[in-house]
Structure formats: structure tokens, C-alpha cells
């Protein structure tokens, strides 16, 4: 699991970038090719997609964009390449607005999205695309430490639901000073025990 990569943009093509991180080049499918510059230092939030045929990294400019992508690929008939193309054609806020207002016609304008898939996106996601509660501590209202936030992203990659992740974040917050990996282990143990 790779939550994000900090690196320098070494090269790019129509739909992906190569990010140089400590001398290793990571090829990442990325929706905002028009916004990147060679030799620019960037932080890319990532999702690792694997099948029997391929292993691919998809990258995003923010945690919120990554969360939207993860929601989209759970919609029946919508794969990661199509979800990535949606984010390349329309910005995060516009896609959210189209879903929340049930604007099927607007979603149909996106590449690879027909009437049936557009309707399914609205049916599955409308009313569920609110900011993740895991980014705030419910008790104190303060931002959670970065290792806990990153562990929560890891739990999302494993397919846990936002309400489960929020409960795990509360539990992790009771043990301050841990690393991302330690929090991820704590969160997984908590969720497996409580499922």
C-alpha cells in the first residue's frame, strides 16, 4: 500500500507522469497533466490498482480527489481508467456538484459515461460525498496527527467504510506518538475485531 509519494517530475505523457523519488521512477496515471511542469517537486496521493494482468498506480492532487476516485470505482461498471478520465475532464468540485444535484446529463458528457452508468453514479453516491470525518478528532475538533490521517487513508484503500474509519481513528487517537504503520496495524486490529 502506497498512500502518497513525494518526488520530482521526471517526464510525462498524455495520461501519466514519471515521478523520481530517491532515484526510483514511479509511473503514475495522473488526471492533471496540463498542470504539471518538468523538474517540479510535488506530492501525489496514490492508489495501487492490481489485477492478474497488471499493477498500476493512479495519482491525485489531494486526499479529497483520491477519496472521490475510490468512491467512483466502487460504482458497478466503472473502472479506474474511466474514473481517472472523469477527473481529467472535470474538476473535483464540478463532479461532486453534478452527483449531489442528480445531474445525469452533465455526467453523461464525461468520457466513457453513458446514461446507465451516470444514473448508477447518482444512485450510489448522492448524499454520501461529504468531507471525511476522519480528518478531525470528534472529541477535540482539532486536526488529527498526520500519521493517523495517513493510516486512515490506508484503511480506505483496504475498502473500509467512512463510518468504520472514523471509529478506528477515535481508537487510534487514544495512543499518541505512533508511526503511520503502527496506527494502521492498530486500526486494522480494531476493525477486524469489531466487524
VENMOCOR-V537595 format. One line per field, one symbol per residue. ss: DSSP state (H for helix, E for strand, - for the rest). phi: phi as a letter, one per 30 degrees, with the letter a starting at -180 (. if undefined). A space follows every 50 residues. Layout:
BEGIN
ss = ???
phi = ???
END
This chain:
BEGIN
ss = ---EEEEEEEEE---EEEEEE--EEEEEEE--HHH-----EEEEEEEEEE ----EEEEEE--HHHHHHHHHH-------HHHHHHHHHH--HHHHHHHHH ---HHHHH------HHHHHHHHHHH-------HHHE------E--HHHHH HHHHHHH----HHHHHHHHHHH-------HHHHHHHHHHHHHHH-
phi = .bdabcacddaabdbbbccdbhicccdbdbdcedccbeiddbccdbbccb bdcabbcccbdaddddddeddddddeiccddddddddddbdedddedddd ciddeddddddiccdddeddddedceiccceddddbdedcicddeeeded ddddddddjddedddddddeddddbdicdedddddddddddddcd
END
